Amino acid sequence: MVKAINRTQKIIPCIALLILLFYFVFSLSNISALGISPGKIMINFSSGMEKTLDFSVVNNENNNIEVKPYTGGELVQYLSCQKEPLKVTANSAKQFSCKLTLPKNMEAGIYEGRVGISELSLGENNVNVVLSVESRILIFIPEKKINRIDIALFVLFLLIIAVIIVINATKKKNK
């Protein structure tokens, strides 16, 4: 009898866990989401570069939404997006672009900017809920290294100057 009670005490939590697991799996079909693609863009720095970055707003909700693009991060002064809100129909995607204009010179390092979208909706009991998603933009600027060609050109320059000095010195001696 004691063994039967112990088995029952072990089985009941397992059954409860299985019921919760099934509930969780079947409730996943009701999840709706707002997304932005691509999630990350990596760019190697080029002096004065201008580039158009294309994004896609994904609306997996069962209703139409209105979103507004925005920028942020260290690169905010180099990013510009449209100001008008985008209307995205239910279960669809909408494209938008931002322009990246980099300066001629920046210090070496990795700079991060963000392009995002935010939806402003009126929740229950007149509570405003803001849903935002962002895409990361990473700019890589390598440290300037002196390569072998630069060194060879510098040595050649010094040799030319030395030859000119020697030629001028010999001309003065011959006069």
VOPAGU-2260 file (C-alpha; in pm, 1 decimal, decimal comma):
REM VOPAGU-2260
SITE   aa  ch    i         X         Y         Z
SITE  MET   A    0       0,0       0,0       0,0
SITE  VAL   A    1     283,0     241,9      84,4
SITE  LYS   A    2     447,9     170,5    -252,2
SITE  ALA   A    3     122,3     251,5    -436,6
SITE  ILE   A    4      96,9     591,0    -260,6
SITE  ASN   A    5     459,3     674,2    -347,2
SITE  ARG   A    6     396,2     592,8    -715,8
SITE  THR   A    7      85,1     809,4    -718,0
SITE  GLN   A    8     275,0    1097,5    -556,7
SITE  LYS   A    9     539,0    1073,3    -831,7
SITE  ILE   A   10     291,2    1040,7   -1120,6
SITE  ILE   A   11      69,2    1339,6   -1033,2
SITE  PRO   A   12     347,0    1604,1   -1075,1
SITE  CYS   A   13     451,4    1441,2   -1404,4
SITE  ILE   A   14      95,1    1456,0   -1536,9
SITE  ALA   A   15      61,6    1819,4   -1426,9
SITE  LEU   A   16     389,5    1904,1   -1601,8
SITE  LEU   A   17     273,9    1733,6   -1921,9
SITE  ILE   A   18     -55,3    1926,1   -1914,4
SITE  LEU   A   19     134,3    2255,6   -1875,0
SITE  LEU   A   20     370,1    2159,8   -2158,2
SITE  PHE   A   21      79,9    2080,7   -2393,8
SITE  TYR   A   22     -93,6    2405,7   -2298,9
SITE  PHE   A   23     224,0    2602,4   -2372,9
SITE  VAL   A   24     281,1    2433,1   -2710,4
SITE  PHE   A   25     -79,6    2483,9   -2825,5
SITE  SER   A   26     -87,5    2846,9   -2709,7
SITE  LEU   A   27     212,5    2932,3   -2932,1
SITE  SER   A   28     -20,0    2956,3   -3231,3
SITE  ASN   A   29    -185,3    3263,1   -3072,1
SITE  ILE   A   30     139,5    3460,9   -3037,0
SITE  SER   A   31     160,3    3771,0   -3252,2
SITE  ALA   A   32     467,7    3979,7   -3312,7
SITE  LEU   A   33     618,2    4288,4   -3471,6
SITE  GLY   A   34     963,1    4255,5   -3626,7
SITE  ILE   A   35    1229,0    4431,1   -3830,4
SITE  SER   A   36    1462,5    4266,9   -4076,3
SITE  PRO   A   37    1760,2    4249,1   -4107,2
SITE  GLY   A   38    1843,1    4233,6   -3737,3
SITE  LYS   A   39    2203,0    4344,2   -3790,2
SITE  ILE   A   40    2401,8    4513,1   -4068,3
SITE  MET   A   41    2782,6    4515,7   -4064,9
SITE  ILE   A   42    2968,5    4769,7   -4280,7
SITE  ASN   A   43    3339,6    4834,3   -4333,3
SITE  PHE   A   44    3415,1    5206,9   -4319,8
SITE  SER   A   45    3478,1    5394,8   -4640,2
SITE  SER   A   46    3559,3    5766,2   -4627,9
SITE  GLY   A   47    3253,6    5978,5   -4713,6
SITE  MET   A   48    3042,9    5671,2   -4789,6
SITE  GLU   A   49    2673,1    5716,1   -4864,7
SITE  LYS   A   50    2462,1    5401,8   -4850,8
SITE  THR   A   51    2091,7    5325,6   -4858,7
SITE  LEU   A   52    1992,0    5067,0   -4600,3
SITE  ASP   A   53    1675,3    4869,2   -4675,7
SITE  PHE   A   54    1457,7    4730,5   -4397,4
SITE  SER   A   55    1142,4    4527,0   -4377,5
SITE  VAL   A   56     873,4    4566,7   -4109,8
SITE  VAL   A   57     705,3    4234,8   -4036,6
SITE  ASN   A   58     354,5    4236,6   -3889,6
SITE  ASN   A   59     248,1    3892,0   -3765,7
SITE  GLU   A   60     -53,3    4032,3   -3582,8
SITE  ASN   A   61    -408,2    3977,8   -3699,7
SITE  ASN   A   62    -476,7    4350,3   -3727,3
SITE  ASN   A   63    -341,2    4647,7   -3919,8
SITE  ILE   A   64     -77,4    4855,0   -3742,9
SITE  GLU   A   65      94,6    5187,2   -3786,9
SITE  VAL   A   66     465,0    5215,6   -3705,2
SITE  LYS   A   67     713,8    5499,9   -3707,1
SITE  PRO   A   68    1083,6    5452,4   -3795,5
SITE  TYR   A   69    1349,0    5608,2   -3569,7
SITE  THR   A   70    1728,2    5610,2   -3532,2
SITE  GLY   A   71    1958,5    5592,7   -3231,0
SITE  GLY   A   72    2306,4    5505,0   -3106,9
SITE  GLU   A   73    2646,9    5654,5   -3181,1
SITE  LEU   A   74    2570,0    5687,3   -3553,1
SITE  VAL   A   75    2244,2    5880,0   -3508,4
SITE  GLN   A   76    2386,5    6196,6   -3672,0
SITE  TYR   A   77    2481,0    5992,8   -3981,5
SITE  LEU   A   78    2146,4    5811,0   -4019,2
SITE  SER   A   79    1825,4    5954,8   -4162,4
SITE  CYS   A   80    1494,0    5774,9   -4205,8
SITE  GLN   A   81    1156,9    5882,6   -4332,3
SITE  LYS   A   82     947,7    6077,1   -4083,1
SITE  GLU   A   83     604,3    5957,6   -4195,7
SITE  PRO   A   84     448,0    5656,6   -4019,9
SITE  LEU   A   85     414,9    5331,8   -4213,9
SITE  LYS   A   86      84,2    5146,4   -4236,1
SITE  VAL   A   87     138,0    4770,7   -4230,7
SITE  THR   A   88    -158,0    4545,4   -4300,8
SITE  ALA   A   89    -228,5    4231,5   -4097,3
SITE  ASN   A   90       8,9    3936,9   -4150,3
SITE  SER   A   91     227,5    4118,3   -4403,1
SITE  ALA   A   92     555,3    4306,7   -4442,9
SITE  LYS   A   93     635,6    4661,7   -4555,2
SITE  GLN   A   94     966,2    4798,3   -4684,5
SITE  PHE   A   95    1136,2    5123,4   -4584,6
SITE  SER   A   96    1483,3    5271,5   -4628,9
SITE  CYS   A   97    1725,8    5481,8   -4430,2
SITE  LYS   A   98    2027,3    5669,2   -4558,7
SITE  LEU   A   99    2370,2    5634,1   -4400,1
SITE  THR   A  100    2613,6    5919,4   -4475,7
SITE  LEU   A  101    2954,0    5876,9   -4312,2
SITE  PRO   A  102    3210,0    6157,9   -4271,5
SITE  LYS   A  103    3547,4    6154,5   -4444,9
SITE  ASN   A  104    3738,8    6081,1   -4123,1
SITE  MET   A  105    3651,3    5886,2   -3809,8
SITE  GLU   A  106    3872,2    5740,5   -3540,2
SITE  ALA   A  107    3942,1    5366,6   -3551,2
SITE  GLY   A  108    3696,9    5144,6   -3368,3
SITE  ILE   A  109    3353,5    4988,6   -3389,1
SITE  TYR   A  110    3055,7    5223,9   -3396,9
SITE  GLU   A  111    2697,1    5113,1   -3338,5
SITE  GLY   A  112    2380,2    5272,8   -3462,3
SITE  ARG   A  113    2021,4    5155,4   -3443,5
SITE  VAL   A  114    1725,9    5179,4   -3676,4
SITE  GLY   A  115    1399,7    5084,2   -3516,8
SITE  ILE   A  116    1026,2    5098,5   -3550,1
SITE  SER   A  117     778,0    5171,0   -3277,9
SITE  GLU   A  118     406,3    5113,7   -3266,8
SITE  LEU   A  119     186,0    5327,8   -3047,9
SITE  SER   A  120    -137,7    5157,7   -2957,3
SITE  LEU   A  121    -412,1    5226,4   -2710,1
SITE  GLY   A  122    -432,6    4934,5   -2470,2
SITE  GLU   A  123    -712,9    4829,4   -2240,5
SITE  ASN   A  124    -835,9    5083,8   -1983,6
SITE  ASN   A  125    -678,3    5364,4   -2192,7
SITE  VAL   A  126    -322,5    5262,0   -2108,7
SITE  ASN   A  127     -72,4    5344,6   -2382,9
SITE  VAL   A  128     162,6    5063,4   -2474,4
SITE  VAL   A  129     466,7    5126,2   -2695,1
SITE  LEU   A  130     614,1    4828,4   -2877,0
SITE  SER   A  131     955,2    4886,2   -3038,3
SITE  VAL   A  132    1203,5    4665,9   -3222,2
SITE  GLU   A  133    1547,5    4763,5   -3349,9
SITE  SER   A  134    1809,6    4663,1   -3602,3
SITE  ARG   A  135    2179,1    4714,9   -3521,8
SITE  ILE   A  136    2417,2    4882,5   -3764,9
SITE  LEU   A  137    2786,6    4822,6   -3696,4
SITE  ILE   A  138    3060,6    5025,0   -3869,1
SITE  PHE   A  139    3413,1    4882,8   -3849,2
SITE  ILE   A  140    3703,2    5128,4   -3883,5
SITE  PRO   A  141    4042,4    4953,9   -3875,4
SITE  GLU   A  142    4349,0    5117,2   -3727,5
SITE  LYS   A  143    4573,4    5270,2   -3990,6
SITE  LYS   A  144    4876,2    5049,4   -4030,3
SITE  ILE   A  145    5191,1    5135,0   -4218,5
SITE  ASN   A  146    5239,1    4868,3   -4482,2
SITE  ARG   A  147    5552,6    4767,9   -4672,2
SITE  ILE   A  148    5466,1    4979,5   -4976,8
SITE  ASP   A  149    5440,0    5291,8   -4759,6
SITE  ILE   A  150    5781,2    5216,8   -4606,7
SITE  ALA   A  151    5937,2    5149,3   -4948,6
SITE  LEU   A  152    5799,5    5476,2   -5087,8
SITE  PHE   A  153    5931,5    5667,3   -4786,1
SITE  VAL   A  154    6280,1    5513,9   -4825,3
SITE  LEU   A  155    6273,5    5592,2   -5198,7
SITE  PHE   A  156    6178,7    5952,0   -5116,9
SITE  LEU   A  157    6473,3    5978,8   -4873,5
SITE  LEU   A  158    6712,1    5833,7   -5134,9
SITE  ILE   A  159    6596,4    6086,3   -5394,9
SITE  ILE   A  160    6652,7    6370,8   -5149,8
SITE  ALA   A  161    7000,0    6232,2   -5066,7
SITE  VAL   A  162    7086,8    6209,2   -5437,6
SITE  ILE   A  163    6969,6    6569,6   -5494,1
SITE  ILE   A  164    7183,3    6689,1   -5200,9
SITE  VAL   A  165    7488,8    6504,1   -5332,6
SITE  ILE   A  166    7437,2    6641,6   -5684,7
SITE  ASN   A  167    7404,9    6999,0   -5551,0
SITE  ALA   A  168    7714,8    6953,8   -5333,3
SITE  THR   A  169    7918,7    6830,0   -5630,6
SITE  LYS   A  170    7799,0    7118,5   -5847,2
SITE  LYS   A  171    7914,4    7367,7   -5581,1
SITE  LYS   A  172    8253,8    7196,2   -5557,6
SITE  ASN   A  173    8304,5    7208,3   -5933,5
SITE  LYS   A  174    8233,6    7581,3   -5952,3
